[in-house]
Amino acid sequence: MKIAMIGAGYVGLVSGACFAEFGTDVCVVDTEISKIEALREGRIPIYEPGLDKLVSENVADGRLTFTTDLKEAVRGAEAVFLAVGTPTRRGDGHADLSYVFAAAEQVAMAAEGPLVLVTKSTVPVGTGRKVKEIVRKARPDLQIEVASNPEFLREGNAIGDFMRPDRVVVGVDSDRALAVLKKLYRPLYLIETPVLATAIETAELIKYAANAFLAVKITFINQMADLCEKAGANVHDVARGMGLDGRIGRKFLHAGPGYGGSCFPKDTLALARTAQELGAPATIVEQTIAANEARKAQMAERVIAACGGSVTGKTIAVLGVTFKPETDDMRDAPSLVILPALAAAGATIRAYDPQPSHAKQSLPASVHWAENALDAARGADALVLITEWNEFRALSAEKIKGAMAGKVICDLRNVWDPEAMRDAGFDYSSIGRP
Ligand code: UDX
Protein backbone atom coordinates (compact mmCIF):
# COMPACT_ATOMS: atom_id res chain seq x y z
CA MET A 1 0.00 0.00 0.00
CA LYS A 2 1.23 3.48 -0.83
CA ILE A 3 0.15 6.80 0.68
CA ALA A 4 1.17 10.43 0.43
CA MET A 5 1.44 12.87 3.32
CA ILE A 6 1.07 16.51 2.36
CA GLY A 7 3.03 18.64 4.83
CA ALA A 8 6.33 17.80 6.55
CA GLY A 9 5.48 19.73 9.70
CA TYR A 10 5.14 18.17 13.10
CA VAL A 11 2.01 16.13 12.39
CA GLY A 12 2.96 15.14 8.84
CA LEU A 13 6.44 13.98 9.78
CA VAL A 14 5.42 11.98 12.83
CA SER A 15 2.40 10.41 11.12
CA GLY A 16 4.36 9.71 7.93
CA ALA A 17 7.21 8.02 9.81
CA CYS A 18 4.77 5.99 11.95
CA PHE A 19 2.70 4.80 8.98
CA ALA A 20 5.97 3.74 7.31
CA GLU A 21 6.87 1.85 10.49
CA PHE A 22 3.49 0.11 10.17
CA GLY A 23 4.71 -1.21 6.80
CA THR A 24 3.13 1.28 4.39
CA ASP A 25 5.06 3.10 1.64
CA VAL A 26 4.87 6.78 2.54
CA CYS A 27 5.91 9.77 0.48
CA VAL A 28 6.00 13.03 2.46
CA VAL A 29 5.61 16.24 0.45
CA ASP A 30 6.47 19.79 1.40
CA THR A 31 6.86 22.97 -0.63
CA GLU A 32 9.89 24.05 1.40
CA ILE A 33 12.90 22.80 -0.58
CA SER A 34 15.41 23.26 2.26
CA LYS A 35 13.25 21.18 4.60
CA ILE A 36 12.96 18.31 2.12
CA GLU A 37 16.68 18.43 1.37
CA ALA A 38 17.46 18.31 5.09
CA LEU A 39 15.14 15.34 5.59
CA ARG A 40 16.72 13.50 2.69
CA GLU A 41 20.09 13.99 4.36
CA GLY A 42 18.68 12.61 7.60
CA ARG A 43 18.34 15.94 9.41
CA ILE A 44 15.03 16.35 11.27
CA PRO A 45 13.81 19.96 11.48
CA ILE A 46 12.06 19.50 14.85
CA TYR A 47 13.08 18.01 18.17
CA GLU A 48 10.90 15.00 18.97
CA PRO A 49 12.29 12.08 20.96
CA GLY A 50 12.80 8.99 18.78
CA LEU A 51 11.79 10.64 15.51
CA ASP A 52 15.27 10.80 13.99
CA LYS A 53 15.76 7.06 14.50
CA LEU A 54 12.31 6.19 13.16
CA VAL A 55 12.83 8.35 10.07
CA SER A 56 16.34 7.08 9.29
CA GLU A 57 15.36 3.41 9.71
CA ASN A 58 12.32 3.73 7.46
CA VAL A 59 14.25 5.75 4.88
CA ALA A 60 16.93 3.04 4.87
CA ASP A 61 14.26 0.37 4.41
CA GLY A 62 12.88 2.32 1.44
CA ARG A 63 9.40 2.83 2.88
CA LEU A 64 9.75 6.55 3.63
CA THR A 65 10.61 9.13 0.98
CA PHE A 66 10.53 12.91 0.77
CA THR A 67 9.77 15.16 -2.17
CA THR A 68 8.69 18.66 -3.16
CA ASP A 69 6.83 17.20 -6.14
CA LEU A 70 3.22 16.68 -5.06
CA LYS A 71 2.32 15.03 -8.37
CA GLU A 72 5.00 12.40 -7.92
CA ALA A 73 3.82 11.67 -4.37
CA VAL A 74 0.15 11.35 -5.32
CA ARG A 75 0.85 9.01 -8.23
CA GLY A 76 -0.30 5.53 -7.24
CA ALA A 77 -1.28 6.57 -3.69
CA GLU A 78 -4.38 4.86 -2.29
CA ALA A 79 -4.76 7.54 0.34
CA VAL A 80 -3.47 11.10 0.57
CA PHE A 81 -3.30 12.79 3.97
CA LEU A 82 -3.51 16.53 4.42
CA ALA A 83 -1.24 17.55 7.30
CA VAL A 84 -0.78 21.22 6.45
CA GLY A 85 -1.01 24.04 8.98
CA THR A 86 -4.27 25.61 10.14
CA PRO A 87 -3.00 28.67 12.03
CA THR A 88 -5.28 31.17 13.73
CA ARG A 89 -6.50 33.68 11.15
CA ARG A 90 -5.52 37.22 12.07
CA GLY A 91 -8.39 39.32 13.26
CA ASP A 92 -11.18 36.83 13.91
CA GLY A 93 -9.69 33.79 15.67
CA HIS A 94 -10.96 31.36 13.01
CA ALA A 95 -8.69 28.62 11.71
CA ASP A 96 -7.07 29.70 8.45
CA LEU A 97 -8.01 26.96 5.98
CA SER A 98 -6.35 28.36 2.89
CA TYR A 99 -3.52 25.77 3.00
CA VAL A 100 -5.97 22.89 3.42
CA PHE A 101 -8.16 23.98 0.50
CA ALA A 102 -5.20 24.73 -1.77
CA ALA A 103 -3.61 21.35 -1.02
CA ALA A 104 -6.93 19.52 -1.57
CA GLU A 105 -7.27 21.08 -5.00
CA GLN A 106 -3.66 20.28 -5.94
CA VAL A 107 -4.11 16.66 -4.89
CA ALA A 108 -7.31 16.38 -6.94
CA MET A 109 -5.60 17.86 -9.99
CA ALA A 110 -2.63 15.49 -9.58
CA ALA A 111 -4.72 12.34 -9.03
CA GLU A 112 -4.52 9.74 -11.77
CA GLY A 113 -7.03 7.33 -10.29
CA PRO A 114 -9.46 6.95 -7.39
CA LEU A 115 -8.09 7.80 -3.96
CA VAL A 116 -9.16 8.69 -0.43
CA LEU A 117 -8.31 12.21 0.68
CA VAL A 118 -7.92 12.25 4.45
CA THR A 119 -7.73 15.44 6.52
CA LYS A 120 -5.34 15.08 9.46
CA SER A 121 -4.93 18.79 10.06
CA THR A 122 -7.22 20.11 12.80
CA VAL A 123 -10.08 21.73 10.92
CA PRO A 124 -13.40 23.22 12.04
CA VAL A 125 -16.53 21.16 11.70
CA GLY A 126 -17.86 21.44 8.15
CA THR A 127 -14.43 21.60 6.49
CA GLY A 128 -14.62 18.01 5.18
CA ARG A 129 -17.78 18.93 3.30
CA LYS A 130 -16.03 21.91 1.71
CA VAL A 131 -13.01 19.79 0.80
CA LYS A 132 -15.40 17.37 -0.89
CA GLU A 133 -16.93 20.18 -2.97
CA ILE A 134 -13.45 21.36 -4.00
CA VAL A 135 -12.31 17.94 -5.20
CA ARG A 136 -15.62 17.18 -6.93
CA LYS A 137 -15.40 20.46 -8.80
CA ALA A 138 -11.73 19.97 -9.69
CA ARG A 139 -12.13 16.34 -10.82
CA PRO A 140 -15.72 15.39 -11.62
CA ASP A 141 -14.23 12.49 -13.61
CA LEU A 142 -12.62 10.78 -10.60
CA GLN A 143 -13.82 8.87 -7.55
CA ILE A 144 -12.14 10.83 -4.73
CA GLU A 145 -13.54 9.98 -1.29
CA VAL A 146 -13.04 12.35 1.60
CA ALA A 147 -12.36 11.41 5.23
CA SER A 148 -11.34 12.99 8.53
CA ASN A 149 -8.73 11.36 10.75
CA PRO A 150 -7.74 13.79 13.51
CA GLU A 151 -4.48 13.30 15.38
CA PHE A 152 -4.14 13.28 19.16
CA LEU A 153 -0.36 13.53 19.36
CA ARG A 154 1.35 15.19 22.28
CA GLU A 155 4.64 16.84 21.47
CA GLY A 156 7.45 15.02 23.22
CA ASN A 157 5.42 11.80 23.22
CA ALA A 158 4.10 11.81 19.69
CA ILE A 159 5.49 8.49 18.53
CA GLY A 160 4.11 6.63 21.53
CA ASP A 161 0.77 8.38 21.07
CA PHE A 162 0.66 7.29 17.41
CA MET A 163 1.79 3.71 18.02
CA ARG A 164 -0.29 3.08 21.16
CA PRO A 165 -3.21 5.52 21.02
CA ASP A 166 -6.22 5.53 23.36
CA ARG A 167 -8.36 5.52 20.23
CA VAL A 168 -8.35 6.23 16.51
CA VAL A 169 -11.13 8.41 15.13
CA VAL A 170 -12.10 8.08 11.48
CA GLY A 171 -14.81 10.28 9.99
CA VAL A 172 -16.10 8.75 6.78
CA ASP A 173 -19.08 8.77 4.46
CA SER A 174 -18.13 5.85 2.26
CA ASP A 175 -17.27 2.17 2.71
CA ARG A 176 -14.14 2.56 0.61
CA ALA A 177 -12.70 5.33 2.80
CA LEU A 178 -13.36 3.22 5.89
CA ALA A 179 -11.76 0.15 4.31
CA VAL A 180 -8.61 2.07 3.32
CA LEU A 181 -8.22 3.64 6.76
CA LYS A 182 -8.79 0.30 8.48
CA LYS A 183 -6.09 -1.24 6.32
CA LEU A 184 -3.66 1.55 7.26
CA TYR A 185 -4.30 1.18 10.98
CA ARG A 186 -4.32 -2.62 10.92
CA PRO A 187 -1.36 -2.97 13.36
CA LEU A 188 -3.42 -1.13 15.98
CA TYR A 189 -6.19 -3.71 15.81
CA LEU A 190 -3.69 -6.23 17.14
CA ILE A 191 -3.34 -4.20 20.34
CA GLU A 192 -7.12 -3.79 20.51
CA THR A 193 -7.16 -0.03 19.98
CA PRO A 194 -10.75 1.21 19.70
CA VAL A 195 -11.33 2.58 16.20
CA LEU A 196 -14.27 4.92 16.19
CA ALA A 197 -15.93 5.31 12.78
CA THR A 198 -18.20 8.36 12.72
CA ALA A 199 -19.64 10.92 10.32
CA ILE A 200 -17.03 13.37 9.04
CA GLU A 201 -18.55 16.29 10.99
CA THR A 202 -18.46 14.26 14.20
CA ALA A 203 -14.80 13.33 13.78
CA GLU A 204 -13.93 16.98 13.18
CA LEU A 205 -15.72 18.00 16.34
CA ILE A 206 -14.24 15.21 18.50
CA LYS A 207 -10.79 16.67 18.01
CA TYR A 208 -11.83 20.17 19.10
CA ALA A 209 -14.00 18.91 21.93
CA ALA A 210 -11.17 16.76 23.34
CA ASN A 211 -8.59 19.56 23.23
CA ALA A 212 -11.01 22.13 24.63
CA PHE A 213 -12.01 19.78 27.45
CA LEU A 214 -8.36 19.26 28.41
CA ALA A 215 -7.79 23.02 28.32
CA VAL A 216 -10.82 23.49 30.60
CA LYS A 217 -9.50 20.79 32.94
CA ILE A 218 -6.09 22.50 33.26
CA THR A 219 -7.70 25.90 33.74
CA PHE A 220 -10.00 24.47 36.40
CA ILE A 221 -7.11 23.12 38.46
CA ASN A 222 -5.19 26.37 37.96
CA GLN A 223 -8.12 28.26 39.48
CA MET A 224 -8.34 25.72 42.31
CA ALA A 225 -4.62 26.38 42.91
CA ASP A 226 -5.35 30.09 43.34
CA LEU A 227 -8.12 29.20 45.76
CA CYS A 228 -5.82 26.80 47.64
CA GLU A 229 -3.34 29.63 48.13
CA LYS A 230 -6.04 31.81 49.70
CA ALA A 231 -7.47 28.98 51.79
CA GLY A 232 -4.22 27.37 52.95
CA ALA A 233 -4.94 24.11 51.09
CA ASN A 234 -2.63 22.05 48.86
CA VAL A 235 -3.59 21.78 45.18
CA HIS A 236 -1.49 18.68 44.71
CA ASP A 237 -3.64 16.80 47.21
CA VAL A 238 -6.85 18.36 45.87
CA ALA A 239 -5.93 17.12 42.38
CA ARG A 240 -5.12 13.67 43.70
CA GLY A 241 -8.32 13.48 45.69
CA MET A 242 -10.34 14.56 42.67
CA GLY A 243 -8.44 12.46 40.18
CA LEU A 244 -8.87 9.18 41.99
CA ASP A 245 -12.55 9.46 41.12
CA GLY A 246 -12.60 7.46 37.91
CA ARG A 247 -15.15 9.84 36.40
CA ILE A 248 -12.64 12.68 36.70
CA GLY A 249 -9.30 10.95 36.09
CA ARG A 250 -5.86 11.95 37.38
CA LYS A 251 -4.29 13.29 34.23
CA PHE A 252 -4.16 16.96 33.22
CA LEU A 253 -4.65 18.20 36.76
CA HIS A 254 -1.20 19.72 37.21
CA ALA A 255 -1.48 23.35 38.18
CA GLY A 256 0.99 25.63 36.42
CA PRO A 257 1.53 28.91 34.62
CA GLY A 258 -1.26 28.29 32.07
CA TYR A 259 -1.37 26.04 29.03
CA GLY A 260 0.48 26.85 25.81
CA GLY A 261 1.53 24.96 22.70
CA SER A 262 0.50 24.65 19.11
CA CYS A 263 -2.94 23.17 19.79
CA PHE A 264 -4.83 24.22 22.91
CA PRO A 265 -4.71 28.02 22.42
CA LYS A 266 -5.48 27.77 18.69
CA ASP A 267 -8.12 25.05 18.95
CA THR A 268 -10.04 26.58 21.87
CA LEU A 269 -10.23 29.85 19.99
CA ALA A 270 -11.41 28.19 16.79
CA LEU A 271 -14.01 26.09 18.64
CA ALA A 272 -15.38 29.15 20.46
CA ARG A 273 -15.72 31.00 17.14
CA THR A 274 -17.44 28.10 15.38
CA ALA A 275 -19.80 27.57 18.32
CA GLN A 276 -20.73 31.25 18.34
CA GLU A 277 -21.38 31.26 14.62
CA LEU A 278 -23.54 28.15 14.76
CA GLY A 279 -25.60 29.68 17.57
CA ALA A 280 -24.50 27.25 20.31
CA PRO A 281 -21.95 29.34 22.24
CA ALA A 282 -19.35 27.34 24.18
CA THR A 283 -19.19 29.80 27.08
CA ILE A 284 -17.04 27.50 29.23
CA VAL A 285 -14.44 27.46 26.49
CA GLU A 286 -14.63 31.25 26.10
CA GLN A 287 -14.05 31.69 29.84
CA THR A 288 -11.16 29.24 29.72
CA ILE A 289 -9.42 31.19 26.97
CA ALA A 290 -9.76 34.44 28.92
CA ALA A 291 -8.65 32.88 32.22
CA ASN A 292 -5.60 31.27 30.63
CA GLU A 293 -4.51 34.49 28.94
CA ALA A 294 -4.87 36.43 32.18
CA ARG A 295 -2.96 33.74 34.07
CA LYS A 296 0.22 34.09 32.03
CA ALA A 297 0.39 37.82 32.82
CA GLN A 298 -0.41 37.10 36.50
CA MET A 299 2.65 34.84 36.64
CA ALA A 300 4.94 37.82 35.95
CA GLU A 301 3.15 39.79 38.69
CA ARG A 302 3.62 36.85 41.05
CA VAL A 303 7.38 36.88 40.42
CA ILE A 304 7.56 40.63 40.95
CA ALA A 305 5.63 40.28 44.23
CA ALA A 306 7.97 37.47 45.37
CA CYS A 307 10.88 39.84 44.71
CA GLY A 308 9.42 42.34 47.16
CA GLY A 309 7.31 44.36 44.71
CA SER A 310 10.02 45.39 42.24
CA VAL A 311 12.48 43.69 39.91
CA THR A 312 14.11 46.89 38.67
CA GLY A 313 17.83 46.33 38.46
CA LYS A 314 17.50 42.74 39.63
CA THR A 315 18.79 39.66 37.84
CA ILE A 316 16.31 36.84 37.37
CA ALA A 317 17.36 33.34 36.41
CA VAL A 318 14.77 31.51 34.31
CA LEU A 319 14.78 27.73 33.94
CA GLY A 320 12.82 26.30 31.01
CA VAL A 321 11.09 28.45 28.40
CA THR A 322 9.57 26.01 25.89
CA PHE A 323 5.81 25.48 26.26
CA LYS A 324 6.50 22.13 27.90
CA PRO A 325 9.44 19.74 28.36
CA GLU A 326 10.86 17.45 25.65
CA THR A 327 10.16 19.89 22.87
CA ASP A 328 11.85 22.94 21.37
CA ASP A 329 8.44 24.41 20.49
CA MET A 330 7.80 27.94 21.71
CA ARG A 331 4.31 28.42 20.30
CA ASP A 332 2.12 30.22 22.84
CA ALA A 333 4.57 29.35 25.61
CA PRO A 334 3.81 31.14 28.91
CA SER A 335 7.44 32.37 28.85
CA LEU A 336 6.57 34.55 25.85
CA VAL A 337 4.37 36.63 28.17
CA ILE A 338 6.31 36.27 31.43
CA LEU A 339 9.83 37.15 30.21
CA PRO A 340 8.94 40.33 28.29
CA ALA A 341 6.86 41.50 31.29
CA LEU A 342 9.80 40.98 33.67
CA ALA A 343 12.18 42.67 31.24
CA ALA A 344 9.76 45.60 30.88
CA ALA A 345 9.67 45.88 34.67
CA GLY A 346 13.44 46.43 34.65
CA ALA A 347 14.81 42.93 35.31
CA THR A 348 17.90 41.44 33.68
CA ILE A 349 17.09 37.89 32.58
CA ARG A 350 19.47 34.93 32.44
CA ALA A 351 17.62 32.01 30.87
CA TYR A 352 18.46 28.38 30.30
CA ASP A 353 16.54 25.78 28.32
CA PRO A 354 17.85 22.39 27.14
CA GLN A 355 16.36 23.04 23.66
CA PRO A 356 16.72 26.78 23.11
CA SER A 357 16.93 26.88 19.29
CA HIS A 358 13.53 28.51 18.68
CA ALA A 359 13.46 30.31 22.03
CA LYS A 360 16.40 32.51 21.11
CA GLN A 361 14.45 33.93 18.16
CA SER A 362 11.13 34.31 19.95
CA LEU A 363 12.18 35.96 23.22
CA PRO A 364 13.48 39.53 23.65
CA ALA A 365 17.05 40.07 22.44
CA SER A 366 17.91 41.41 25.91
CA VAL A 367 17.62 37.89 27.40
CA HIS A 368 21.06 36.44 28.26
CA TRP A 369 21.40 32.73 27.49
CA ALA A 370 23.12 30.46 29.97
CA GLU A 371 24.78 27.12 29.19
CA ASN A 372 23.13 25.24 32.04
CA ALA A 373 20.87 25.76 35.05
CA LEU A 374 23.67 26.61 37.46
CA ASP A 375 25.17 29.07 35.02
CA ALA A 376 21.74 30.79 34.80
CA ALA A 377 21.49 30.94 38.60
CA ARG A 378 24.94 32.53 38.99
CA GLY A 379 24.58 35.91 40.68
CA ALA A 380 20.77 35.93 40.30
CA ASP A 381 18.55 37.65 42.85
CA ALA A 382 15.66 35.33 42.04
CA LEU A 383 15.10 32.11 40.13
CA VAL A 384 11.91 31.24 38.23
CA LEU A 385 11.16 27.75 36.93
CA ILE A 386 8.67 27.94 34.04
CA THR A 387 9.03 24.57 32.26
CA GLU A 388 9.50 21.31 34.14
CA TRP A 389 12.37 19.66 32.23
CA ASN A 390 13.43 16.54 34.13
CA GLU A 391 17.00 17.73 34.64
CA PHE A 392 15.69 20.53 36.91
CA ARG A 393 14.18 18.01 39.33
CA ALA A 394 17.62 16.65 40.12
CA LEU A 395 19.33 20.00 40.71
CA SER A 396 21.09 20.32 44.03
CA ALA A 397 19.48 23.00 46.20
CA GLU A 398 22.85 23.63 47.82
CA LYS A 399 24.58 24.30 44.52
CA ILE A 400 21.83 26.68 43.39
CA LYS A 401 22.02 28.46 46.73
CA GLY A 402 25.77 28.77 46.34
CA ALA A 403 25.45 30.19 42.84
CA MET A 404 22.69 32.74 43.49
CA ALA A 405 23.12 36.15 45.04
CA GLY A 406 19.53 36.19 46.40
CA LYS A 407 17.24 33.50 47.76
CA VAL A 408 13.90 33.93 45.98
CA ILE A 409 12.59 30.94 44.03
CA CYS A 410 9.29 30.89 42.12
CA ASP A 411 8.55 27.35 41.05
CA LEU A 412 5.68 27.68 38.58
CA ARG A 413 5.45 23.89 38.03
CA ASN A 414 5.71 22.55 41.58
CA VAL A 415 8.84 20.59 40.75
CA TRP A 416 10.58 20.96 44.10
CA ASP A 417 9.57 20.06 47.62
CA PRO A 418 8.57 23.22 49.54
CA GLU A 419 9.90 22.00 52.85
CA ALA A 420 13.27 20.94 51.46
CA MET A 421 13.65 24.26 49.64
CA ARG A 422 12.84 26.25 52.76
CA ASP A 423 15.24 24.10 54.78
CA ALA A 424 17.88 24.94 52.19
CA GLY A 425 17.32 28.60 53.02
CA PHE A 426 15.26 29.69 50.05
CA ASP A 427 12.36 32.07 50.05
CA TYR A 428 10.40 29.51 48.04
CA SER A 429 6.94 29.78 46.50
CA SER A 430 5.10 27.42 44.19
CA ILE A 431 1.60 27.08 42.73
CA GLY A 432 -1.30 26.33 45.08
CA ARG A 433 0.79 24.85 47.88
CA PRO A 434 1.15 26.31 51.35
C1 UDX B 1 -2.06 18.64 22.98
C2 UDX B 1 -2.96 17.41 23.17
O1 UDX B 1 -2.61 16.74 24.38
C3 UDX B 1 -2.89 16.49 21.98
O2 UDX B 1 -3.77 15.41 22.14
C4 UDX B 1 -3.25 17.29 20.74
O3 UDX B 1 -3.25 16.52 19.58
C5 UDX B 1 -2.32 18.47 20.59
O4 UDX B 1 -2.37 19.27 21.76
P1 UDX B 1 0.54 19.18 23.25
O5 UDX B 1 0.18 20.57 22.84
O6 UDX B 1 1.71 18.55 22.63
O7 UDX B 1 -0.71 18.18 22.99
O8 UDX B 1 0.83 19.21 24.82
P2 UDX B 1 0.12 18.75 26.17
O9 UDX B 1 0.99 17.78 26.83
O10 UDX B 1 -1.28 18.39 25.97
O11 UDX B 1 0.22 20.11 27.02
C6 UDX B 1 -0.41 21.30 26.57
C7 UDX B 1 -0.16 22.43 27.56
O12 UDX B 1 -0.87 22.21 28.76
C8 UDX B 1 1.30 22.60 27.97
O13 UDX B 1 1.60 23.98 28.04
C9 UDX B 1 1.37 21.96 29.33
O14 UDX B 1 2.39 22.47 30.12
C10 UDX B 1 0.00 22.30 29.88
N1 UDX B 1 -0.47 21.37 30.93
C11 UDX B 1 -0.75 20.08 30.61
C12 UDX B 1 -0.65 21.84 32.22
O15 UDX B 1 -0.41 23.01 32.53
N2 UDX B 1 -1.14 20.97 33.17
C13 UDX B 1 -1.43 19.67 32.88
O16 UDX B 1 -1.88 18.96 33.78
C14 UDX B 1 -1.22 19.21 31.56
Boltz pocket constraint, residues with backbone or C-beta under 6 A from the ligand:
constraints:
  - pocket:
      binder: B
      contacts: [[A, 151], [A, 152], [A, 153], [A, 154], [A, 155], [A, 156], [A, 211], [A, 214], [A, 218], [A, 251], [A, 252], [A, 253], [A, 254], [A, 255], [A, 256], [A, 257], [A, 258], [A, 259], [A, 260], [A, 261], [A, 262], [A, 263], [A, 264], [A, 323], [A, 324]]
      max_distance: 6.0
